[in-house]
């Protein structure tokens, strides 16, 4: 698929604040909603801000092809995302996508574990949607800083997932990090695991998942300049047979098999 084929103009349906610093942006565009896989991302040009030259990458949270809708959840952290909060219904967004490689969903029912943290919670909505359609069972554990930053719990429960929330300060759900409560979830049969969240969370849960010998895919976060693998700003270390090579999160990822990743404590 060429870069021209990847360019789309999507109409804003809604742009809603869902917690202290996160917004849920619902867009309408026929092709993107029908071809995007869970875990893939889009690069958005910031609306009416010519001073913000680089596009911003955002994981697609959920697609609804029957309505030509797809959703993005973004956290307000700088000029670009602050400008996005001004988007109104019927505004048009210029974006490129879908980009990268997404999560692989089993064709048959399986016992699945979903682990998410912060913005990484949203891309797991799409995973849950696909797993629900295969009649898979789901255990979901989500980590947030506090009750003020919790979002998305209702989405997973709507798919019948057994859902647990952790907060750093204990103001909602279980107190502590996802990694501190993960072994409790591992008491049951788990066939596959999907992880999406900040790198420290991934590093914390990786040893537990490896010890349990669970087939696991992780979505890596990285700073991206282009989204096409040209600038090489988002490389990570990946095992390829006996060798360790650099691969681009925006092209070979963002989803990788956990067993292939070389994390800091392993180098």
PyMOL commands that set and color helices and strands:
alter all, ss='L'
color gray80, all
select helices_A, chain A and resi 3-6+30-35+65-67+79-84+118-121+123-133+147-149+153-158+178-185+199-211+258-260+264-266
alter helices_A, ss='H'
color red, helices_A
select strands_A, chain A and resi 7-17+22-28+41-44+56-64+69-75+92-99+111-117+137-144+162-167+174-175+192-196+215-219+235-240+243-248+255-257
alter strands_A, ss='S'
color yellow, strands_A
deselect
rebuild
show_as cartoon
